[in-house]
Amino acid sequence: MDIVPVLDIRDGIVVHARRGERASYAPLRSGLLAGSEPVAVLEAMLEAVASAGLRTPAAYVADLDAIVAGKAQWALLDKLSRASPVPLWVDAGFGDATAAMAAAAHGCVPVIGSESLTTLDGLADASSGLAQARWILSLDHDAQGPRDPAGILQRPGLWPRDVIAMDLTRVGNSAGGVGTWLETCMGIAADRAWVAAGGVRDRGDLGSLRAAGASAVLVATALHTGALRR
């Protein structure tokens, strides 16, 4: 099971995401380090994964300034990319494929979130235009249901190989187990490389997700608390 550490950045620092309630996200308090400076947090999380004997193919960064207010923190994202020994998966609120393709020029792997996607126009072109740089789709869900204004959930033929099932209700609350949103999404297109997001408590949950067919999992809280140690 691949572990993808998660950083949620807002106003230049890392914040602690909980249940998708972004207005209440507080500056990160971690058992791994003091402070919330993004490069230091990234380095500490990658070290925690390595110390636990787990694999890290990438790190995921959610730019909340971009997602909420359309103001991407590219200077900070570029700094993180230069400091990272693994590729960065970046969700910067891309509203269309053109924006995502431009982001690939920064050296990141763009994550197109269904909550931000405003149109399906050109998404097929993104599959070819981003073939070498790669892109990832995040199917977003909250307590009200899917966040999907463009209707990408009904168009699995446009999905890339790697898809995140992002259940915001489970983020930061150690819900555990295999969430129903992941099961729903996998039922639509089982042949994708599925990335689970939200709710991991411990190594037992990693086993459950692996058995369910997930190839990777986004993790933040369980790393900061030390719950994934050997």
Buried (B, 14 or more C-beta within 10 A) or exposed (E): BBBBBBBBBBEEBBBBBBBBBBEEBEEBEBEBBEEBBBBBBBBBBBBBBEEBEBEBEBBBBBBBBBBEEEEBBBEBBBEBBEEBEBBBBBBBBBBBBBBBBEBBEBBBBBBBBBBBBEEBEBBEEBBEBBEEBBBBBBBBBBEEEBBBEBEBBEEBEBBBEBBBBBBBBBBBBBBBBBBEBBEBBBEEEEEBBBBBBBBBBBBEBBEBBBEBBBBBBBBBBBBBBEBBEE
